[in-house]
Amino acid sequence: MTLELCYNEAGSGCTSGSFPSFTWTEGIYSVKNDKPYRKIVGSIHPNAGNPVDGRIAAKKKVRNSHGVVTYYQYVEGCLSSSECITGEIGIATQ
């Protein structure tokens, strides 16, 4: 799965405006216990501007969650150690 993330300080959408240069990190976690989940891997690939390309994939077979969000990808973009934006992307498996 691929998801595009965009942060825009001024302008319209992800195609024009002021795009700060973030340092991106991510991790996959279980909703049940908030611990890292190793069977699903994620990655963040910043473009020169926006959007940032986020991907997730299963390393091993994962049980079908029947539409229930059972994992999440935590994403963080930082300009400095004190200036960060964060978000979580829910993951339901098939």
C-alpha positions as CSV (number, residue, x, y, z in Angstrom):
1,M,0.0,0.0,0.0
2,T,1.2,3.5,-0.8
3,L,0.0,6.7,0.9
4,E,1.1,10.3,0.2
5,L,1.5,12.7,3.1
6,C,1.6,16.4,2.6
7,Y,2.5,19.3,4.9
8,N,2.0,22.8,3.5
9,E,2.7,26.0,5.5
10,A,1.2,28.3,2.9
11,G,-0.4,27.7,-0.4
12,S,-2.9,25.2,-1.8
13,G,-2.7,21.4,-1.4
14,C,0.4,19.5,-2.1
15,T,1.3,21.1,-5.4
16,S,2.2,24.7,-4.5
17,G,3.3,26.7,-1.5
18,S,6.0,26.5,1.0
19,F,7.3,23.0,1.8
20,P,9.6,22.7,4.8
21,S,12.4,20.1,4.8
22,F,11.4,17.5,7.4
23,T,13.3,14.5,8.7
24,W,10.8,11.6,8.6
25,T,10.6,8.5,10.8
26,E,8.0,5.8,11.2
27,G,7.1,2.6,13.0
28,I,4.4,-0.1,12.9
29,Y,2.6,-0.8,16.2
30,S,-0.2,-3.1,17.5
31,V,-3.3,-1.2,18.6
32,K,-3.8,-3.8,21.3
33,N,-0.7,-3.1,23.3
34,D,1.2,-0.2,21.5
35,K,4.2,-2.4,21.0
36,P,6.2,-2.6,17.7
37,Y,4.8,-5.2,15.3
38,R,7.5,-6.9,13.2
39,K,5.4,-8.7,10.6
40,I,4.5,-5.5,8.9
41,V,7.2,-3.1,7.7
42,G,6.8,0.6,6.7
43,S,9.0,3.1,5.0
44,I,9.0,6.9,4.4
45,H,10.5,8.3,1.2
46,P,10.6,12.1,1.2
47,N,10.4,13.8,-2.2
48,A,12.2,17.0,-2.9
49,G,9.1,18.9,-1.9
50,N,5.7,17.2,-1.2
51,P,4.1,14.8,-1.0
52,V,6.1,12.3,1.1
53,D,5.6,8.7,0.0
54,G,4.7,6.3,2.8
55,R,4.6,2.5,2.2
56,I,3.6,-0.5,4.2
57,A,4.0,-4.2,3.4
58,A,3.6,-7.6,5.2
59,K,6.9,-9.5,5.7
60,K,5.0,-12.6,6.7
61,K,1.4,-13.7,6.4
62,V,-0.8,-11.6,8.7
63,R,-4.2,-12.7,10.0
64,N,-7.3,-11.1,8.4
65,S,-8.7,-8.4,10.7
66,H,-12.0,-8.3,8.8
67,G,-11.9,-4.6,8.5
68,V,-11.0,-3.8,12.1
69,V,-7.9,-1.6,12.5
70,T,-5.5,-3.7,14.5
71,Y,-2.2,-2.0,13.7
72,Y,-1.1,1.5,13.0
73,Q,1.8,3.3,11.4
74,Y,3.2,6.1,13.5
75,V,4.7,8.8,11.4
76,E,6.8,11.8,12.6
77,G,8.3,14.7,10.6
78,C,10.7,17.0,12.4
79,L,12.3,20.3,11.5
80,S,14.3,20.2,14.7
81,S,14.2,18.2,17.9
82,S,11.5,20.5,19.3
83,E,9.5,21.1,16.1
84,C,7.7,18.0,15.0
85,I,4.4,16.9,13.5
86,T,3.0,13.4,14.1
87,G,0.2,11.2,12.9
88,E,-1.1,7.7,12.9
89,I,-2.4,5.7,10.0
90,G,-4.7,2.8,10.9
91,I,-4.0,-0.6,9.2
92,A,-6.7,-3.3,8.7
93,T,-5.4,-6.5,7.2
94,Q,-6.9,-9.0,4.7
